[in-house]
Amino acid sequence: MNQRQAAARLRVVLGHLGQTSARTGVAYPTSGAVSPNSFHPPQFQYTQDNDVLSLEQRKFYEENGFLVIKSLVSDPDIQRFRDQFERICRGEVKPEQMMIMRDVSIAKSEYIPSERMISKIQYFEDDKELFRYCTLPEILKYVECFTGPNIMAMHTMLINKPPDSGKKTSRHPLHQDLHYFPFRPNNKIVCAWTAMEHIDRNNGCLCVLPGTHKGPLKPHDYPNWEGGVNLMFYGIQDYDENSPCVHLVMEKGDTVFFHPLLIHGSGWNKTQGYRKAISCHFASADCHYIDVKGTSQEIVEREVMELVHRLYGIPKDTSLQEVSRYRARLVKGRRISL
């Protein structure tokens, strides 16, 4: 992409988000006008025909790979998710198969039964209270615009970005989520990511590189960070550091939907509070699994299998495909082939 094209795309994104800075974007409503000169595809490739998204919203996602919907999840629902997370932190609730993660900066000998010891939980499919997020009608209404009517919940997370220790370990390198997923086609996969409180650059908001969903899945590896890197925080090695980026400032309940090839990450938490967000990756139930052996995703399979073997005793020769199939939950429509 030449500089003129990059500048034109960035102007569209920032105009959509209501900002003038090339480095900060506020997640305003996504019904703003999009310049027709910025939209070239002869047909919609990344969204399904629907009566939920406006034409402007649909064009914006097609061009940029993400879409923010303001105030989508209610305050009472956010509070319920927060209360359940705190119960899990205190050990009052212990759902089976949930993966609890700690920031690499937290000493292994330190054990505090509170949010201070947990930076992320994954695979909360067996927790009925948290899994409600994946079945909220207001979430699924938008998910269907990207996946179609038969929807599977494929991967769940509640992220509790801790105050950074000074080593910047709380940041997440720029990456593509498809690196973690052994199913295709990628255009029928979408992430719903909801802010559980005000999120900005001070506490580590999302940073997205608009339009990168149109590119290929890039090789990922651990970045060489002096302070250390959290487990499975892979990053892209060859992205253009001069690529335009947008930081998504979001309020509680705001939800961003984004494509699995969109390059994104998050900054370090410079505050004394814990920055929370809840998310789920959804896919069409007619997606199919792939064998990742011999691909750049093989490193993920190897590390995931070692982890689930250690935590749950699952045989090491189990494939990432088998683990993903076990985790998948039908949340709307009918199950087809995934």
C-alpha positions as CSV (number, residue, x, y, z in Angstrom):
1,M,0.0,0.0,0.0
2,N,1.5,3.4,-1.0
3,Q,1.5,6.4,1.4
4,R,-1.4,8.1,-0.4
5,Q,-3.7,5.0,0.0
6,A,-2.7,4.6,3.6
7,A,-3.4,8.3,4.3
8,A,-6.8,8.1,2.6
9,R,-7.8,5.0,4.6
10,L,-6.7,6.5,7.8
11,R,-8.7,9.7,7.1
12,V,-11.8,7.5,6.6
13,V,-11.2,5.6,9.9
14,L,-10.6,8.7,11.9
15,G,-13.5,10.5,10.4
16,H,-15.7,7.5,11.3
17,L,-14.4,7.5,14.9
18,G,-14.7,11.3,15.2
19,Q,-11.0,12.0,15.8
20,T,-8.3,14.1,14.3
21,S,-5.2,12.3,15.6
22,A,-3.6,9.5,13.7
23,R,-2.8,7.7,16.9
24,T,-6.0,7.8,19.0
25,G,-9.5,6.9,18.1
26,V,-12.6,7.2,20.2
27,A,-15.2,4.5,19.7
28,Y,-18.1,6.8,18.6
29,P,-21.3,5.3,17.0
30,T,-20.6,3.5,13.8
31,S,-23.3,5.1,11.7
32,G,-21.1,8.0,10.4
33,A,-20.7,8.5,6.6
34,V,-18.0,6.7,4.8
35,S,-16.4,8.3,1.7
36,P,-17.5,6.3,-1.4
37,N,-14.0,6.8,-2.8
38,S,-12.6,4.6,0.0
39,F,-14.7,1.6,-0.8
40,H,-13.7,-0.4,-3.8
41,P,-14.8,-4.1,-3.5
42,P,-17.3,-5.0,-6.2
43,Q,-19.3,-7.0,-3.7
44,F,-19.4,-7.6,0.1
45,Q,-16.8,-10.2,1.1
46,Y,-16.7,-9.9,4.9
47,T,-20.3,-9.4,5.9
48,Q,-23.6,-11.3,5.2
49,D,-26.7,-9.8,3.8
50,N,-28.6,-8.5,6.8
51,D,-31.1,-5.9,8.0
52,V,-29.1,-5.0,11.2
53,L,-26.1,-3.0,9.9
54,S,-26.6,0.2,8.0
55,L,-24.9,0.4,4.6
56,E,-22.3,2.7,6.0
57,Q,-21.5,0.3,8.9
58,R,-21.3,-2.6,6.5
59,K,-18.9,-0.6,4.2
60,F,-16.8,0.4,7.1
61,Y,-16.3,-3.2,8.3
62,E,-15.6,-4.3,4.7
63,E,-12.9,-1.6,4.3
64,N,-11.4,-1.7,7.8
65,G,-12.1,-5.1,9.4
66,F,-13.7,-3.8,12.6
67,L,-16.9,-2.1,13.8
68,V,-17.7,-0.6,17.2
69,I,-21.2,-0.6,18.5
70,K,-21.8,1.8,21.4
71,S,-23.5,0.8,24.7
72,L,-24.4,-2.7,23.3
73,V,-24.2,-4.6,26.6
74,S,-26.2,-3.4,29.6
75,D,-24.6,-2.2,32.9
76,P,-26.5,-4.9,34.9
77,D,-25.1,-7.7,32.6
78,I,-21.6,-6.2,32.9
79,Q,-22.0,-6.2,36.7
80,R,-23.1,-9.8,36.7
81,F,-20.0,-10.8,34.7
82,R,-17.8,-8.8,37.0
83,D,-19.3,-10.4,40.2
84,Q,-18.8,-13.9,38.8
85,F,-15.2,-13.1,37.9
86,E,-14.6,-12.0,41.4
87,R,-16.2,-15.2,42.8
88,I,-13.8,-17.2,40.6
89,C,-10.8,-15.1,41.8
90,R,-11.8,-15.9,45.4
91,G,-12.1,-19.6,44.7
92,E,-15.8,-19.7,45.4
93,V,-16.6,-20.9,41.9
94,K,-14.4,-23.5,40.1
95,P,-15.8,-24.3,36.7
96,E,-14.3,-27.4,35.0
97,Q,-11.8,-27.0,32.3
98,M,-11.4,-23.2,32.8
99,M,-7.9,-22.0,32.1
100,I,-6.7,-19.4,34.7
101,M,-3.6,-17.3,33.7
102,R,-1.3,-15.0,35.6
103,D,0.9,-12.2,34.3
104,V,4.5,-13.3,33.9
105,S,5.6,-10.5,36.3
106,I,3.6,-12.1,39.2
107,A,5.9,-14.2,41.4
108,K,5.0,-17.8,41.4
109,S,5.2,-17.9,45.1
110,E,2.7,-15.1,45.5
111,Y,-0.9,-16.3,46.0
112,I,-3.6,-13.8,46.7
113,P,-7.2,-15.0,46.3
114,S,-8.3,-11.9,44.5
115,E,-8.2,-10.3,41.0
116,R,-4.6,-9.4,41.7
117,M,-3.5,-13.0,40.8
118,I,-5.5,-13.5,37.6
119,S,-4.8,-11.7,34.4
120,K,-7.0,-13.7,32.2
121,I,-9.4,-16.7,32.2
122,Q,-10.1,-18.7,29.1
123,Y,-12.6,-21.4,28.2
124,F,-15.4,-20.3,30.4
125,E,-17.9,-22.3,28.4
126,D,-18.8,-24.4,31.4
127,D,-19.6,-21.4,33.6
128,K,-23.2,-20.6,33.0
129,E,-23.0,-17.1,34.3
130,L,-20.1,-16.0,32.1
131,F,-21.3,-18.0,29.1
132,R,-24.4,-15.9,29.1
133,Y,-22.3,-13.3,27.3
134,C,-22.1,-15.6,24.3
135,T,-25.8,-16.0,24.2
136,L,-26.9,-12.4,24.6
137,P,-29.4,-11.6,21.9
138,E,-27.9,-8.1,21.4
139,I,-24.5,-9.8,20.7
140,L,-25.8,-12.5,18.5
141,K,-27.8,-10.1,16.4
142,Y,-24.6,-8.5,15.2
143,V,-22.6,-11.7,15.1
144,E,-25.0,-13.1,12.6
145,C,-24.1,-10.3,10.2
146,F,-20.7,-11.8,9.9
147,T,-21.2,-15.5,10.4
148,G,-24.7,-16.2,9.1
149,P,-27.6,-17.7,11.1
150,N,-25.9,-20.9,12.5
151,I,-23.5,-19.7,15.1
152,M,-20.9,-21.5,17.2
153,A,-19.1,-20.0,20.2
154,M,-15.5,-21.1,19.6
155,H,-13.2,-19.4,22.2
156,T,-14.1,-17.4,25.3
157,M,-12.0,-15.0,27.4
158,L,-12.3,-12.5,30.3
159,I,-9.2,-10.3,30.3
160,N,-8.1,-8.6,33.5
161,K,-5.1,-6.5,32.4
162,P,-3.2,-5.8,35.6
163,P,-1.4,-2.6,36.6
164,D,2.0,-3.0,34.9
165,S,4.9,-3.8,37.2
166,G,7.1,-1.4,35.2
167,K,8.3,-4.2,32.9
168,K,5.5,-3.6,30.3
169,T,4.5,-7.3,30.5
170,S,0.8,-6.3,30.5
171,R,0.9,-5.3,26.9
172,H,-0.1,-7.7,24.1
173,P,2.0,-7.7,20.9
174,L,0.3,-7.0,17.6
175,H,-1.1,-10.3,16.3
176,Q,-3.9,-11.9,14.3
177,D,-6.4,-14.1,16.1
178,L,-6.6,-16.6,13.3
179,H,-3.1,-17.8,14.3
180,Y,-4.8,-19.6,17.2
181,F,-7.8,-21.2,15.3
182,P,-7.7,-24.4,13.2
183,F,-10.9,-23.7,11.3
184,R,-11.9,-21.9,8.1
185,P,-13.1,-19.9,6.2
186,N,-11.8,-16.9,8.0
187,N,-14.5,-14.6,6.6
188,K,-17.1,-16.4,8.7
189,I,-15.3,-15.9,12.0
190,V,-15.7,-12.8,14.1
191,C,-14.7,-11.7,17.6
192,A,-17.0,-9.8,19.9
193,W,-15.0,-7.8,22.5
194,T,-16.8,-5.8,25.1
195,A,-15.4,-3.2,27.5
196,M,-16.4,-3.8,31.1
197,E,-15.3,-0.3,32.1
198,H,-13.8,2.8,30.5
199,I,-10.8,1.8,28.4
200,D,-8.3,4.2,26.9
201,R,-4.5,4.3,26.2
202,N,-3.7,4.7,29.9
203,N,-5.1,1.3,30.9
204,G,-4.2,-0.5,27.7
205,C,-7.0,-0.1,25.0
206,L,-7.0,-2.1,21.8
207,C,-4.9,-0.9,18.9
208,V,-6.0,-1.9,15.4
209,L,-4.4,-1.6,12.0
210,P,-7.3,-0.9,9.7
211,G,-7.6,-2.9,6.5
212,T,-5.1,-5.5,7.5
213,H,-7.9,-8.2,7.5
214,K,-7.5,-8.2,3.7
215,G,-4.0,-9.6,4.0
216,P,-2.7,-13.2,4.7
217,L,-2.1,-14.9,8.0
218,K,1.5,-13.8,8.9
219,P,4.1,-15.8,10.8
220,H,3.9,-15.3,14.6
221,D,6.5,-15.8,17.4
222,Y,7.2,-14.5,20.8
223,P,8.6,-11.0,20.8
224,N,12.0,-10.3,22.3
225,W,10.9,-8.2,25.2
226,E,13.3,-7.5,28.1
227,G,10.6,-7.8,30.8
228,G,9.3,-11.1,29.5
229,V,6.2,-12.2,27.6
230,N,3.1,-13.9,28.8
231,L,2.3,-17.5,27.7
232,M,0.9,-17.6,24.1
233,F,1.2,-13.9,23.6
234,Y,2.5,-14.4,20.1
235,G,3.3,-11.4,17.9
236,I,3.7,-10.7,14.2
237,Q,7.3,-10.5,13.2
238,D,7.2,-8.6,9.9
239,Y,4.5,-6.0,10.1
240,D,5.3,-2.4,8.9
241,E,5.9,-0.3,12.0
242,N,4.8,2.7,10.1
243,S,1.3,1.3,9.3
244,P,-1.5,3.6,10.4
245,C,-3.0,2.5,13.7
246,V,-6.1,3.4,15.6
247,H,-6.5,3.2,19.4
248,L,-10.0,2.4,20.4
249,V,-11.2,4.4,23.4
250,M,-14.3,2.6,24.7
251,E,-16.9,3.0,27.5
252,K,-18.5,0.2,29.6
253,G,-20.7,-1.9,27.4
254,D,-19.2,-0.7,24.1
255,T,-18.5,-3.7,21.8
256,V,-16.1,-4.0,18.9
257,F,-16.6,-6.8,16.3
258,F,-13.5,-7.6,14.3
259,H,-12.2,-10.0,11.7
260,P,-9.7,-12.8,12.7
261,L,-7.0,-11.5,10.3
262,L,-7.2,-7.9,11.6
263,I,-3.8,-7.0,13.1
264,H,-4.4,-5.7,16.6
265,G,-2.9,-5.7,20.1
266,S,-3.1,-3.7,23.3
267,G,-0.8,-1.4,25.3
268,W,0.5,-1.7,28.8
269,N,-1.7,-0.7,31.8
270,K,-0.2,2.5,33.3
271,T,-2.9,2.9,35.9
272,Q,-3.3,1.3,39.4
273,G,-6.6,-0.4,38.4
274,Y,-7.4,-3.6,36.5
275,R,-8.7,-3.2,33.0
276,K,-11.4,-5.7,32.2
277,A,-13.0,-6.9,29.0
278,I,-15.0,-10.0,28.0
279,S,-14.9,-11.6,24.6
280,C,-15.9,-14.5,22.5
281,H,-14.9,-15.7,19.0
282,F,-17.8,-16.9,17.0
283,A,-17.8,-18.9,13.7
284,S,-20.4,-20.2,11.3
285,A,-21.4,-23.7,12.1
286,D,-20.6,-24.7,8.5
287,C,-16.9,-23.8,8.9
288,H,-14.5,-26.8,8.6
289,Y,-11.4,-27.8,10.6
290,I,-7.9,-27.9,9.1
291,D,-4.8,-29.7,10.1
292,V,-2.2,-27.2,11.2
293,K,0.8,-29.5,11.0
294,G,3.3,-28.1,8.6
295,T,1.9,-24.6,8.9
296,S,2.9,-21.5,11.0
297,Q,0.1,-22.5,13.4
298,E,1.9,-25.7,14.5
299,I,3.7,-23.9,17.3
300,V,0.3,-23.0,18.8
301,E,-0.8,-26.6,18.7
302,R,2.3,-27.8,20.4
303,E,2.1,-25.3,23.2
304,V,-1.6,-25.7,23.7
305,M,-1.3,-29.5,23.9
306,E,1.6,-29.3,26.4
307,L,-0.5,-26.9,28.5
308,V,-3.8,-28.9,28.5
309,H,-1.8,-32.1,29.2
310,R,-0.2,-30.5,32.2
311,L,-3.4,-29.0,33.5
312,Y,-6.0,-31.6,32.6
313,G,-4.2,-34.8,31.7
314,I,-5.3,-34.6,28.0
315,P,-2.9,-36.8,25.9
316,K,-0.1,-34.8,24.2
317,D,-0.9,-36.3,20.9
318,T,-4.4,-34.7,20.9
319,S,-4.7,-32.2,18.0
320,L,-5.7,-28.6,18.3
321,Q,-8.6,-29.5,16.0
322,E,-9.9,-32.0,18.6
323,V,-9.6,-29.5,21.5
324,S,-11.4,-26.8,19.4
325,R,-14.2,-29.2,18.5
326,Y,-14.6,-30.2,22.1
327,R,-14.8,-26.5,23.2
328,A,-17.3,-25.4,20.4
329,R,-20.8,-24.6,21.6
330,L,-23.8,-24.0,19.4
331,V,-25.4,-20.7,20.5
332,K,-27.9,-20.0,17.6
333,G,-29.4,-21.9,14.7
334,R,-28.4,-25.4,13.9
335,R,-25.1,-27.3,14.0
336,I,-23.9,-28.2,10.5
337,S,-20.3,-29.4,10.0
338,L,-18.0,-27.6,12.4
